[in-house]
Amino acid sequence: MSGAASRSLLRIQERFVSLQGEGSLVGVPSSFVRVSGCNLRCVWCDSPATSWAPEGVQAEVDEIVDFCRRGPPHVVLTGGEPLLFPALAALTRRLRAAAHHITIESAGTVWLDDLACDLISLSPKLAHSTPWERDPRWARAHEGRRLDVANLRRLLGAFPWQLKFVVRGEEPGLSEDLEEIESLLTTLEVEGAARAQVFLMPETVDPGALAVAYRRIGVACVERGFRLGQRLHIQLYGHTPGT
């Protein structure tokens, strides 16, 4: 793809209107634009059509802006890893000019210049995300990329933010995940009241398993000053594309 095309085209896996299912804006009607392509390969990835088996069609920024114009004022740009693609910056500036609220969902491993963003929703990947048994080649690449502390610091300093950690709902996995999260937060100097901007979300796409996981993870949230991260779209619709 030429430089000009890379600034005006995005490979879109899906776009739809639904309720925001995660984070601080849970329940807010939003237009979702899911970009296809990712530099990581989480073993439990819930959008494999953007990572393990990427698919989608090229769309002009103008076309995406028009789609969002016909929907709610809140727009969620997700993936995959949307910050990999230069055209996303132009899209965000166009959406800002049209008075949209822009949430960008990212693993926090990539920086993109000239970005307009009202909420950067960062989901740093913990050690249990690495696909050692599924694909050792990708596992080595994933493990080397999944955390970029310097880039996370830069993103936290540049935009309003929330941190969403996918955690296991059973022991000993939950305790291991909490220990890793606490270490990262110490490094990032996320402390005091800022801990309320940290969400713990269950690693499950099974609606029936969510309630049990919520109860277990909720105890840790109360003890540590985090917020319980809902997966409202899974509760309402199951693990269904376009929701």
C-alpha positions as CSV (number, residue, x, y, z in Angstrom):
1,M,0.0,0.0,0.0
2,S,1.3,3.4,-0.9
3,G,1.9,6.1,1.7
4,A,-1.1,8.1,0.5
5,A,-3.4,5.1,0.5
6,S,-2.2,4.1,4.0
7,R,-3.4,7.5,5.2
8,S,-6.8,7.3,3.7
9,L,-7.7,3.5,3.9
10,L,-8.4,1.2,6.8
11,R,-9.0,-2.5,6.7
12,I,-12.3,-2.9,8.6
13,Q,-13.4,-6.2,10.0
14,E,-16.8,-5.0,11.2
15,R,-18.7,-1.9,12.1
16,F,-21.9,-1.8,14.1
17,V,-24.0,0.2,16.6
18,S,-24.5,-1.3,20.1
19,L,-24.0,-0.5,23.7
20,Q,-20.5,-0.1,25.1
21,G,-20.0,-3.3,27.0
22,E,-16.8,-2.5,28.9
23,G,-15.0,0.2,30.9
24,S,-16.2,3.4,32.4
25,L,-18.8,4.1,29.6
26,V,-20.5,0.7,29.9
27,G,-24.1,1.0,28.7
28,V,-23.6,4.0,26.4
29,P,-24.9,3.7,22.9
30,S,-21.9,3.8,20.5
31,S,-20.8,3.2,17.0
32,F,-18.0,0.6,16.8
33,V,-15.4,0.4,14.1
34,R,-13.2,-2.7,14.4
35,V,-9.9,-2.5,12.5
36,S,-8.3,-5.7,11.3
37,G,-4.7,-6.3,12.1
38,C,-2.7,-6.8,15.3
39,N,0.9,-7.1,16.5
40,L,0.0,-9.5,19.3
41,R,-1.6,-13.0,19.4
42,C,-3.4,-13.5,22.8
43,V,-4.2,-17.1,23.4
44,W,-7.7,-16.1,24.5
45,C,-8.3,-13.4,21.8
46,D,-12.0,-12.7,21.5
47,S,-11.7,-11.1,18.1
48,P,-9.5,-13.6,16.2
49,A,-10.8,-12.3,12.8
50,T,-8.5,-9.3,13.5
51,S,-5.5,-11.2,14.7
52,W,-5.1,-15.0,14.3
53,A,-7.0,-15.1,11.0
54,P,-7.3,-11.4,10.0
55,E,-10.1,-10.5,7.6
56,G,-11.9,-7.4,6.4
57,V,-12.4,-4.9,3.6
58,Q,-10.6,-1.7,2.8
59,A,-12.7,1.4,3.6
60,E,-12.1,5.1,3.0
61,V,-11.9,7.4,5.9
62,D,-14.8,9.4,4.4
63,E,-16.9,6.3,4.3
64,I,-16.2,5.5,8.0
65,V,-17.0,9.1,9.0
66,D,-20.3,8.9,7.2
67,F,-21.2,5.6,9.0
68,C,-20.4,7.2,12.4
69,R,-22.3,10.4,11.5
70,R,-25.5,8.3,11.1
71,G,-25.0,6.8,14.6
72,P,-24.6,7.8,18.2
73,P,-22.2,10.6,19.3
74,H,-19.9,8.1,21.0
75,V,-17.5,6.2,18.7
76,V,-15.3,3.3,19.7
77,L,-12.3,2.5,17.5
78,T,-11.1,-1.0,18.3
79,G,-9.3,-4.0,16.8
80,G,-7.0,-5.8,16.6
81,E,-4.6,-2.9,17.4
82,P,-6.0,0.3,15.8
83,L,-2.9,2.4,16.5
84,L,-0.9,0.3,14.0
85,F,-2.5,2.1,11.1
86,P,-1.7,5.7,10.1
87,A,-5.1,6.4,8.6
88,L,-6.6,6.1,12.1
89,A,-5.1,9.5,13.1
90,A,-6.9,11.1,10.2
91,L,-10.1,9.3,11.1
92,T,-9.9,10.6,14.7
93,R,-9.4,14.2,13.6
94,R,-12.4,14.0,11.3
95,L,-14.5,12.5,14.0
96,R,-13.4,15.2,16.5
97,A,-14.4,17.8,13.9
98,A,-17.8,16.2,13.7
99,A,-18.2,16.5,17.6
100,H,-18.0,12.8,18.3
101,H,-16.6,11.4,21.6
102,I,-13.8,9.1,20.6
103,T,-12.7,6.0,22.6
104,I,-9.7,4.1,21.3
105,E,-9.1,0.6,22.6
106,S,-5.4,-0.4,22.5
107,A,-2.9,-2.8,24.1
108,G,-0.6,0.2,24.6
109,T,2.3,-1.1,22.6
110,V,2.1,1.4,19.8
111,W,2.2,5.2,19.5
112,L,0.5,7.1,16.7
113,D,1.1,10.8,16.1
114,D,-1.6,13.4,15.6
115,L,-4.3,11.4,17.3
116,A,-7.6,12.9,18.6
117,C,-8.8,10.9,21.6
118,D,-11.3,11.5,24.4
119,L,-10.6,8.2,26.2
120,I,-7.6,5.9,25.6
121,S,-8.8,2.5,26.9
122,L,-5.5,0.6,27.5
123,S,-5.5,-3.2,28.0
124,P,-1.9,-4.3,28.7
125,K,-1.5,-8.0,28.2
126,L,-0.5,-10.1,31.2
127,A,1.7,-13.2,31.0
128,H,-1.1,-15.7,30.8
129,S,-2.1,-14.2,27.4
130,T,1.1,-15.6,25.7
131,P,0.2,-18.6,23.4
132,W,3.1,-20.9,24.3
133,E,1.2,-24.1,23.6
134,R,-0.9,-22.8,20.7
135,D,1.9,-21.3,18.6
136,P,5.5,-21.2,19.9
137,R,6.6,-18.9,17.1
138,W,4.0,-16.3,17.8
139,A,4.4,-16.8,21.5
140,R,8.0,-15.6,21.3
141,A,7.0,-12.5,19.3
142,H,4.0,-11.8,21.6
143,E,6.0,-12.2,24.8
144,G,8.6,-9.7,23.5
145,R,5.9,-7.1,22.5
146,R,3.1,-7.4,25.0
147,L,4.3,-4.8,27.4
148,D,6.0,-1.5,26.5
149,V,6.2,0.5,29.7
150,A,7.7,3.6,28.0
151,N,4.9,3.7,25.5
152,L,2.2,3.1,28.2
153,R,3.6,6.0,30.2
154,R,3.5,8.2,27.0
155,L,-0.2,7.3,26.3
156,L,-1.2,7.8,30.0
157,G,0.3,11.2,29.9
158,A,-1.2,12.2,26.6
159,F,-4.9,11.3,26.9
160,P,-7.7,10.7,29.5
161,W,-7.3,7.0,30.2
162,Q,-8.5,3.8,31.7
163,L,-6.6,0.5,32.2
164,K,-8.5,-2.7,31.6
165,F,-6.8,-6.0,32.6
166,V,-8.2,-9.3,31.5
167,V,-7.7,-11.6,34.5
168,R,-8.4,-15.2,35.3
169,G,-11.4,-15.9,37.6
170,E,-10.0,-18.9,39.4
171,E,-7.0,-19.5,41.7
172,P,-4.1,-19.7,41.5
173,G,-4.4,-17.7,38.2
174,L,-6.2,-14.7,39.7
175,S,-3.5,-14.2,42.4
176,E,-0.8,-14.4,39.9
177,D,-2.5,-11.9,37.6
178,L,-3.0,-9.5,40.5
179,E,0.6,-9.7,41.5
180,E,1.6,-8.9,37.9
181,I,-0.9,-6.0,37.7
182,E,0.4,-4.5,41.0
183,S,4.0,-4.6,39.8
184,L,3.1,-2.9,36.6
185,L,1.0,-0.2,38.3
186,T,3.9,0.5,40.7
187,T,6.2,0.9,37.6
188,L,3.7,3.2,36.0
189,E,3.1,5.2,39.2
190,V,-0.6,4.6,39.1
191,E,-1.6,5.1,42.8
192,G,-4.1,6.6,45.1
193,A,-7.4,7.7,43.5
194,A,-6.0,6.8,40.1
195,R,-6.5,3.1,41.0
196,A,-10.2,3.6,40.4
197,Q,-9.4,4.0,36.7
198,V,-8.2,0.4,36.7
199,F,-10.7,-2.3,35.7
200,L,-10.4,-6.0,36.2
201,M,-12.4,-8.0,33.5
202,P,-13.0,-11.8,33.6
203,E,-11.2,-13.9,30.9
204,T,-14.4,-15.6,29.6
205,V,-16.8,-15.2,26.7
206,D,-19.2,-17.6,28.4
207,P,-22.3,-15.7,29.7
208,G,-22.9,-18.4,32.3
209,A,-19.4,-18.1,33.7
210,L,-19.5,-14.3,34.2
211,A,-21.5,-14.2,37.4
212,V,-19.1,-16.5,39.2
213,A,-16.1,-14.7,37.9
214,Y,-17.5,-11.3,38.8
215,R,-18.0,-12.5,42.5
216,R,-14.4,-13.7,42.7
217,I,-12.8,-10.7,41.0
218,G,-15.1,-8.3,42.9
219,V,-13.5,-9.3,46.2
220,A,-10.1,-8.2,44.8
221,C,-11.5,-5.0,43.5
222,V,-12.9,-4.1,47.0
223,E,-9.6,-5.0,48.7
224,R,-7.4,-3.1,46.2
225,G,-9.4,-0.1,45.1
226,F,-10.0,-1.3,41.5
227,R,-13.2,-1.4,39.5
228,L,-15.0,-4.5,38.3
229,G,-14.9,-4.6,34.6
230,Q,-18.2,-5.7,33.1
231,R,-18.6,-7.5,29.9
232,L,-22.1,-6.3,29.3
233,H,-22.2,-7.3,25.6
234,I,-21.5,-10.9,26.5
235,Q,-24.2,-10.8,29.1
236,L,-26.8,-9.4,26.7
237,Y,-25.9,-11.1,23.4
238,G,-23.4,-13.8,24.1
239,H,-20.1,-14.0,22.2
240,T,-21.7,-12.7,19.0
241,P,-20.1,-10.6,16.2
242,G,-21.6,-7.1,15.7
243,T,-22.6,-6.6,19.3
